[in-house]
Structure formats: structure tokens, C-alpha cells
Amino acid sequence: MAPSSSATDRGQLAWPVKQFALAPLTMYLGITARVREGALDRGEPPLSDFDSPWKEALDAYFEPFMAFFYPEAHRDIDWARGYEMLDKELQQVVREAELGRRSVDKLVSVRRLNGREEWVLIHVEVQSQEETEFARRMYVYNYRLFDRYNRRVASLAILGDERASWRPDRFGYSLWGCTVGMQFAAVKLLDFAADVAALEANRNPFAVIVLAHLKTQETGHDEEARRAWKVRLVKGLYERGLDAKDVRQLFRFVDWMMDLPKALEGLFLQEILDFEKENQMPYVTSAEQIFREAGLEEGLQKGRQEGRQEGRQEGRQEGRNEGRQEGRHEGRQEGLQEGLLEGIELGLTLRFGADGLVLLPEIRSIADVDLLRTIRKAIETVTTPEELRQVWA
């Protein structure tokens, strides 16, 4: 199933769409995306994380996903009755299949417009890398789901790899007059690459995600080109008429997928901040808020990891329970402190440049997490580095 000739009209609905009460119908999704062609074979690390943004995007924008990629199926679903993600139910089927790597698999329950109480299981795959066993895996998931739920299964595949000729859409075999097999509906993301203008004009959130996916692959060896496209995509979010929540959500997906070296990331962020201020955006804090939260979460995560390690070590000497608690607490504090310091450093750079960074040695000597929070917040309101120094001096 390839994109239609009228790509501009694909999935053009009013978003966001509310989720209502759970429905007695079901759909199954699974998703994959692909790293640079041959990168894994050459031993190169992938530049970007495709699977995680796709997974979260599906959770946040399932109905727009169906409208964008599978409009006929979308029209057959009673969206007013809502839908339900069945992650736990899917896990049992995935374990039973035992087919190795799985990225973004989703099982979703929906109700069709005809009112019949039947289950529709939709399997969607966004390939993270080309797999020789992909078609077989689609078949195995299909029959496992049918066997467990005794319902018809519609298997859908999103192919996010870079090889134009790789288009699996069926699996089967014949033996002595007996034929077994299935055909699944596949969409190739590369087919959208020919009409960037249509993607940029489309208000469906998945038009943004597809374009970010394609440009991330296209700029795998050109970091400056990636930065330019990242800026263009984020600026385009404001021009699509989306509300503040969608802008922040899609900003996060784009930033997650289109990773940049630290220096270029700083240039990207500064350009977006300037753009927001120049255009007096009603949600000016989107870029600042996202990056502050990202820095803080990274610090918290590191704190949790260090806390576990320290907890184990101290637990051996002073008692497991007490050691874990103390270790976790100290680790969280250290990780939180580091995350705040990273956020402060970024804020100083963006607000005052080299003059602001002169304050870093003094700030790094501060161990009080609450004071560091105050300093980070004060960067947004003070007018000079010396005024900021008064916060702790």
C-alpha cells in the first residue's frame, strides 16, 4: 500500500482528537524504523533513535496515524466509541512467537461503524532495519493473535528502511496441494519523500513525524544539513495552526529523532528561541521548557542508576535495606545536581554567552539542590550575570 497520488489530502483532519471510553473492539500495531543503509554491517553506531519516538507518537496520536496511513480503515472505525491500547495482552503473544528483535508493537481495541462486536487486530511494523525474516514474523504474529483471540486479524506494516526495492507484503508456502499464507498492507515511508511540500502543508501530526524520519535518514552523514532541517521542521510546527500542546509534543518527537552534536544542538536551540521571541509566540517557553526538562530527567535517571550501584555496595557493608535507601538518596541528589548544572550551563550560554559562563565555577561549588533550582529559574528573569550572582552571593 503506497501513498496516494493526492498526498496533500492524506489524513487532513482536525487534531487533536479526544480519547473516549474504552471500546469492545481491537486493533494490533507494531512499529519499526531503519538506521543508515549498511551502518550496522559496518559496525557504525546508529545516529538516531527511531523506534522510541514512533512508539510514543502512536500512543499520543493513534487516530491521526490511522487517518494518515490507512484512511479507508480509519473511515470504518467508530472513533466516538474510543479505543484501548492492549499492551499487556500483546506481550503474551510476542513471547510465544519467540522471533527475536521486536521494536514498536501495538495492540489496539476499536469498534467499527457497523456496530458488530468483532475484534479487529491491526499489526503495524516500522522497520528499524531490514529483516530477511520480516514477512514470516508478520505471518506468525497474525496467526498467534488469531489463535489466542479467535478473531480476524488485519496486519499493517510501516516500512521505514532506506532500500526502495525492499517491499515485503506477503508470506506463504505450498506443499503437496496445500497452500498456507497471508498478505499484509504495507506502507513505504520512502514513497513520501518525493513530495516534501505536501508533508509540510499537512496538519496531521504524522506528516511531521514522517518528514523528520526521512530527513534524519537523508542527513546521516551531514550534521549541518540535519540542523538546518531540524530548524525548518520545528519552525513549521508553528505555521501548521497546531495548539501549544501539539507543538510541544511534536517538538519533542523531532528533537528526539533528529539528534545533533552538542555544539550544533546549541545553535539549533538558540535559533528556535530567537524565532519564538521575534514572532511573539503564545507558548514561547516550548523550547526552553523541553530542554530544561530533558536535562533534569537525564540527571534524575543518572541519579537513580548511581543510587542503585551505591546502594548495593553499602548494603553489603551496613545492611542491604539501609544501604540501598541511602545509596538511592545520595545517587538521586548527585544526579539531580548534575542535571541542574547542565541546565544552568545551557541557560547561561543562551542568555549571556561567554560572560555568563564565567559564573560556572562558583555555581558548580554549590551543593544545595534547592538553590540550584532557584538559580536556574532566575536565569530567565535577570538582566546581567552580576544580578544573577546576587542569588547566591
VOGU-3710 file (C-alpha; in Angstrom, 3 decimals, decimal comma):
1> mapsssatdr> 0,000/0,000/0,000  1,801/3,139/-1,183  0,921/6,784/-0,612  -1,918/8,034/-2,741  -1,357/10,469/-5,586  -3,094/13,122/-3,510  -0,687/13,114/-0,600  -1,703/16,628/0,426  -5,178/15,393/1,379  -3,925/12,431/3,390
11> gqlawpvkqf> -5,127/12,482/6,972  -6,261/16,121/6,890  -8,475/16,110/9,980  -8,812/18,457/12,923  -6,350/17,486/15,659  -6,034/16,778/18,497  -8,843/14,216/18,843  -10,065/13,242/22,297  -9,953/9,652/23,529  -13,292/8,492/24,885
21> alapltmylg> -14,371/5,447/26,868  -12,831/2,095/26,058  -14,433/0,128/23,275  -15,141/-3,591/22,830  -13,224/-3,888/19,523  -9,477/-4,423/18,978  -6,559/-3,446/16,691  -2,955/-4,573/16,758  0,035/-2,377/15,935  3,766/-2,966/15,815
31> itarvregal> 6,335/-0,460/14,505  9,936/-0,311/13,190  12,307/2,230/11,572  15,704/1,751/9,916  19,207/3,021/10,611  21,563/4,125/7,798  21,882/1,629/4,975  24,628/-0,819/5,915  25,572/1,045/9,098  25,180/-1,972/11,344
41> drgepplsdf> 27,117/-4,170/8,927  29,987/-1,669/9,008  29,953/-1,616/12,788  28,835/2,013/12,927  26,522/3,140/15,724  23,112/4,363/14,586  22,886/8,158/14,620  19,306/8,340/15,791  16,672/6,616/17,849  13,723/5,880/15,546
51> dspwkealda> 11,761/3,290/17,487  11,136/5,253/20,692  9,679/8,385/19,029  7,452/6,223/16,821  6,179/4,302/19,828  5,308/7,423/21,791  3,810/9,065/18,712  1,474/6,091/18,303  0,384/6,366/21,911  -0,276/10,086/21,555
61> yfepfmaffy> -1,713/10,185/18,015  -3,206/6,816/17,149  -6,255/8,164/15,322  -4,172/10,601/13,190  -1,867/7,667/12,451  -4,731/5,645/11,001  -6,051/8,643/9,057  -2,640/9,351/7,547  -1,529/5,853/6,558  -4,754/3,856/6,318
71> peahrdidwa> -7,626/6,273/5,541  -10,018/3,526/4,421  -9,662/1,671/7,700  -9,898/4,960/9,573  -13,273/5,678/7,980  -14,577/2,264/9,085  -13,853/2,859/12,774  -16,284/4,489/15,174  -13,865/6,911/16,828  -16,593/8,332/19,051
81> rgyemldkel> -16,547/4,980/20,885  -12,858/5,346/21,638  -10,042/2,794/21,579  -7,880/0,897/24,033  -4,170/0,031/23,916  -3,733/-3,614/24,920  -0,018/-3,725/25,683  -0,264/-6,449/28,327  -2,377/-8,697/26,130  0,112/-8,319/23,307
91> qqvvreaelg> 3,134/-9,232/25,389  1,969/-12,816/25,837  1,655/-13,255/22,068  5,067/-11,678/21,489  6,718/-14,011/23,997  5,075/-17,033/22,444  6,266/-16,069/18,961  9,954/-16,020/20,037  11,159/-14,314/16,886  13,985/-12,181/18,217
101> rrsvdklvsv> 14,096/-8,402/17,955  10,806/-6,514/18,123  10,626/-2,757/18,235  7,305/-0,938/18,389  4,476/-3,448/18,557  0,997/-2,273/19,499  -2,319/-3,984/20,077  -5,337/-1,687/19,975  -9,007/-2,334/20,583  -11,554/-0,414/18,462
111> rrlngreewv> -15,206/-0,586/17,463  -16,297/-0,482/13,826  -19,137/1,640/12,484  -21,270/-1,360/11,597  -21,838/-1,926/15,301  -20,887/-5,600/15,253  -18,949/-6,813/18,255  -15,976/-8,198/16,387  -12,300/-7,806/17,109  -10,067/-6,092/14,561
121> lihvevqsqe> -6,395/-6,699/15,300  -4,089/-4,414/13,357  -0,376/-5,100/13,290  1,861/-2,194/12,243  5,628/-2,511/11,814  8,016/0,397/11,341  11,189/-1,478/10,466  14,322/-0,396/12,367  16,404/-2,430/9,996  15,733/-4,601/7,015
131> etefarrmyv> 14,965/-8,133/8,137  15,053/-11,218/5,956  12,524/-12,832/8,302  10,215/-9,830/8,433  7,380/-11,292/6,315  7,486/-14,527/8,278  7,289/-12,583/11,525  4,223/-10,725/10,263  2,615/-14,085/9,478  3,484/-15,579/12,870
141> ynyrlfdryn> 2,090/-12,591/14,748  -1,078/-12,811/12,674  -1,813/-16,454/13,372  -0,779/-16,177/17,031  -3,252/-13,350/17,515  -5,987/-15,220/15,646  -5,328/-18,356/17,685  -5,454/-16,531/21,010  -8,454/-14,257/20,349  -10,312/-16,208/17,647
151> rrvaslailg> -10,822/-13,004/15,647  -9,951/-11,857/12,151  -6,602/-10,060/12,064  -5,653/-7,174/9,771  -1,851/-6,865/9,689  -0,451/-3,458/8,748  3,233/-2,634/8,163  5,070/0,680/8,047  8,444/0,173/6,327  10,893/2,839/7,431
161> deraswrpdr> 14,096/1,476/5,872  16,184/3,162/3,156  16,068/0,489/0,450  13,450/1,443/-2,143  13,233/-2,063/-3,609  12,566/-3,812/-0,291  8,751/-4,094/-0,104  7,637/-7,266/1,691  3,863/-7,672/1,712  3,201/-11,412/1,956
171> fgyslwgctv> 4,341/-14,754/3,341  3,327/-18,272/2,443  4,265/-21,699/1,176  2,749/-24,651/-0,665  3,281/-28,362/-0,176  1,511/-31,237/-1,980  -1,573/-29,267/-2,846  -1,792/-27,477/0,492  -1,221/-23,686/0,445  -0,796/-21,506/3,530
181> gmqfaavkll> -0,071/-17,788/3,569  -1,156/-14,205/4,096  -0,797/-10,760/2,509  -0,427/-7,677/4,692  -0,916/-3,971/3,968  2,481/-2,230/3,863  3,320/1,461/3,525  6,813/2,553/2,464  7,925/5,825/4,049  10,336/6,489/1,177
191> dfaadvaale> 7,312/6,942/-1,085  6,529/10,188/0,739  9,981/11,668/0,078  9,070/12,925/-3,389  6,538/15,450/-2,089  8,069/17,328/0,848  5,797/20,312/0,218  2,715/18,146/0,773  4,091/16,854/4,062  4,897/20,369/5,237
201> anrnpfaviv> 1,371/21,559/4,360  -0,390/18,622/6,048  -1,689/19,314/9,573  -1,748/15,650/10,541  0,917/15,085/13,249  2,269/12,078/11,358  3,182/14,268/8,394  5,720/15,903/10,741  6,938/12,565/12,074  7,354/11,054/8,600
211> lahlktqetg> 9,264/14,103/7,364  11,524/14,052/10,439  12,146/10,333/9,886  13,052/10,815/6,214  15,290/13,835/6,789  17,055/12,114/9,679  17,994/9,274/7,341  18,871/11,621/4,481  21,265/13,699/6,629  23,014/10,761/8,276
221> hdeearrawk> 26,412/11,994/7,115  25,723/15,748/7,063  25,235/17,214/10,537  24,820/20,810/9,346  22,124/19,781/6,872  20,361/17,940/9,683  20,493/21,032/11,884  19,002/23,130/9,076  16,179/20,648/8,529  15,537/20,356/12,243
231> vrlvkglyer> 15,149/24,127/12,465  12,857/24,130/9,435  10,676/21,358/10,834  10,307/22,959/14,256  9,520/26,389/12,797  6,966/24,673/10,591  5,135/23,426/13,692  4,065/26,980/14,472  2,865/27,528/10,915  0,558/24,490/10,867
241> gldakdvrql> -2,014/26,059/13,159  -1,446/23,500/15,926  -2,196/24,265/19,553  0,556/24,730/22,128  0,320/21,164/23,448  0,776/19,636/19,997  3,666/21,977/19,214  5,488/20,908/22,367  4,721/17,227/21,789  5,872/17,221/18,165
251> frfvdwmmdl> 8,866/19,405/19,045  9,901/16,641/21,439  9,497/13,909/18,809  11,544/15,854/16,251  14,261/16,638/18,782  14,366/13,003/19,916  14,699/11,648/16,399  16,989/14,266/14,809  19,868/14,129/17,272  22,769/16,565/16,841
261> pkaleglflq> 26,246/17,044/18,326  26,175/19,279/21,399  27,573/22,361/19,614  25,039/22,206/16,779  22,244/21,440/19,248  23,032/24,714/20,989  22,849/26,629/17,699  19,549/24,930/16,883  18,033/25,816/20,232  19,188/29,429/20,031
271> eildfekenq> 17,651/29,854/16,594  14,318/28,432/17,814  14,328/30,641/20,912  15,000/33,718/18,754  12,237/32,676/16,359  9,728/32,283/19,199  10,578/35,676/20,672  10,589/37,509/17,325  7,178/36,114/16,448  5,773/36,625/19,961
281> mpyvtsaeqi> 4,525/33,072/20,189  1,826/32,484/22,837  3,788/29,475/24,043  7,267/30,966/23,959  8,581/28,563/26,590  8,222/25,416/24,451  11,904/25,142/23,507  13,224/26,260/26,890  10,807/24,018/28,789  11,610/20,929/26,735
291> freagleegl> 15,354/21,317/27,096  15,188/22,068/30,805  13,019/19,014/31,408  15,315/16,866/29,270  18,361/17,948/31,277  16,611/17,390/34,577  15,292/13,961/33,586  18,761/12,915/32,461  20,123/13,948/35,850  17,392/12,067/37,685
301> qkgrqegrqe> 17,948/8,946/35,637  21,674/9,057/36,281  20,950/9,582/39,965  18,720/6,507/40,054  21,389/4,395/38,368  24,156/5,624/40,648  21,868/5,217/43,630  21,269/1,576/42,816  25,006/0,941/42,458  25,901/2,711/45,676
311> grqegrqegr> 23,007/1,050/47,447  24,305/-2,381/46,529  27,834/-1,557/47,708  26,794/-0,031/51,014  24,227/-2,750/51,522  26,961/-5,374/51,674  28,705/-3,462/54,449  25,892/-1,987/56,531  22,836/-3,986/55,627  21,051/-4,342/52,327
321> negrqegrhe> 17,963/-2,318/53,072  19,622/0,634/54,707  22,387/0,670/52,142  20,001/0,734/49,218  17,983/3,561/50,701  20,984/5,707/51,477  22,605/4,889/48,163  19,495/5,758/46,194  19,073/9,036/48,084  22,655/10,132/47,593
331> grqeglqegl> 22,640/8,998/43,986  19,456/10,886/43,226  20,857/14,030/44,834  24,090/13,822/42,855  22,272/13,053/39,622  19,768/15,852/40,197  22,592/18,264/40,962  24,381/17,316/37,751  21,192/17,674/35,697  20,539/21,138/37,161
341> legielgltl> 24,114/22,229/36,491  23,792/21,153/32,852  20,562/23,124/32,533  22,173/26,179/34,154  25,171/25,961/31,823  22,893/25,869/28,791  20,842/28,780/30,132  23,935/30,888/30,794  25,243/30,206/27,303  21,990/31,172/25,614
351> rfgadglvll> 21,303/34,214/27,821  24,724/35,786/28,356  27,226/33,907/26,181  30,828/33,817/27,408  30,092/36,415/30,123  27,590/34,069/31,699  29,907/31,065/31,678  32,325/32,967/33,928  29,893/32,210/36,764  30,046/28,442/36,288
361> peirsiadvd> 32,981/27,694/38,650  31,120/29,418/41,515  27,840/27,690/40,707  29,476/24,255/40,462  30,650/24,584/44,052  27,038/24,835/45,252  25,685/21,535/46,618  22,253/22,818/47,664  19,797/21,434/45,078  17,069/23,917/46,022
371> llrtirkaie> 19,458/26,822/45,485  20,471/25,415/42,104  16,796/25,271/41,140  16,447/28,919/42,152  19,481/29,874/40,067  18,182/28,014/37,038  14,836/29,783/37,280  16,449/33,177/37,900  18,353/32,976/34,592  15,029/33,603/32,835
381> tvttpeelrq> 14,418/36,927/34,593  17,749/38,578/35,479  19,296/41,023/33,026  23,030/40,636/33,807  25,392/37,939/35,136  26,157/40,138/38,144  22,459/40,316/39,005  22,318/36,526/38,857  25,290/36,281/41,242  23,239/38,048/43,899
391> vwa> 21,029/34,959/44,128  23,715/33,003/45,990  26,316/35,593/46,995
//
